[in-house]
Amino acid sequence: MKGVKQLSMKARRNIVGYVFVFPALLCFLIFVLIPLVLSLTLSFFETDMFFLDMTAVGFKNFGRVFRDSLFWRSVGNILLYTLMAVPLNVAISLVFAALVNSKIRGVKIFRVLFYLPSVTSTVAASIVWLWLMNPAYGLLNNILTGLGLPAGTWLTHSKTALVSVTLITVWQGIGGNMIIFVAALQNVPVQLYEAAKLDGAGPVTMFFRITIPLLAPTMYFILTMTLIGAFQLYDQIYVLTSGGPANSTLTPVYLIWQNSFGDNAGAQAGYAAAQSFVLFVIIMLVTIVVRRFDRDGTKEKS
């Protein structure tokens, strides 16, 4: 009887756990798993988004992806963007976290100011930056010309458009990563810094010899999430450049949207689904490479 009673109590606890987990599982099923399966199925057909005229084509869409120079141009753009945005985002977030974690006057105000861009609507912030970077009447060019400097082309030239988008996304993305770094910094034992001070170490030495090594797991998490987010860049491109000029800011996600809902009115939905899965494989491979480097770095430290 005692065993039956204990088993029933365990079963009741499990049931309560399943009840609490069920909403999350239901959302995962409806918004992730089912769309994933449908998208994979769709990639083997030529169809529009309404499935009115579906023709099975096998792997034809995937073969077309590998021959599509525009898609690989977008992949090249996103790789270049990633190389610029991810290191900047992680580095600036870490520096800001170290600043707001220090005991300086008005530090709470700085925390709010640094975090504010992250809670601002991406579309709203992009529209403001579109006005600031306007080549004719934008505030940035007015300041430059007022200082006697040449005006910038910003979003209107192929050589500067991607860099401008990078600066905007870094500005908006550092706040969230900064908060994660602050939480990690507050878990670093103070005794380590006190011992380092007794040994004559300065702030810079302590930062590179104590802070950064202890933040390695947090840094890996932020690096991975920022990397995945970079490959999914869409909102800013849609508002700021629409992939131009001359496809210099075209990204895979924006191109997938164009093929599904853009000029062709969803006529290439199956091809867009194939593009999305190729992009998924690229992101997965990049994440595996980053994880491999993280493991190698951990082994060397140990």
Secondary structure as GFF3:
##gff-version 3
##sequence-region A 1 302
A	DSSP	alpha_helix	2	28	.	.	.	ID=ss1
A	DSSP	pi_helix	29	33	.	.	.	ID=ss2
A	DSSP	alpha_helix	34	42	.	.	.	ID=ss3
A	DSSP	beta_strand	45	46	.	.	.	ID=ss4
A	DSSP	beta_strand	55	56	.	.	.	ID=ss5
A	DSSP	alpha_helix	60	67	.	.	.	ID=ss6
A	DSSP	alpha_helix	69	101	.	.	.	ID=ss7
A	DSSP	alpha_helix	107	119	.	.	.	ID=ss8
A	DSSP	alpha_helix	122	132	.	.	.	ID=ss9
A	DSSP	alpha_helix	139	146	.	.	.	ID=ss10
A	DSSP	three_ten_helix	154	156	.	.	.	ID=ss11
A	DSSP	alpha_helix	161	185	.	.	.	ID=ss12
A	DSSP	alpha_helix	190	198	.	.	.	ID=ss13
A	DSSP	alpha_helix	203	206	.	.	.	ID=ss14
A	DSSP	pi_helix	207	211	.	.	.	ID=ss15
A	DSSP	alpha_helix	212	214	.	.	.	ID=ss16
A	DSSP	alpha_helix	216	231	.	.	.	ID=ss17
A	DSSP	alpha_helix	235	240	.	.	.	ID=ss18
A	DSSP	alpha_helix	252	261	.	.	.	ID=ss19
A	DSSP	alpha_helix	269	301	.	.	.	ID=ss20
###
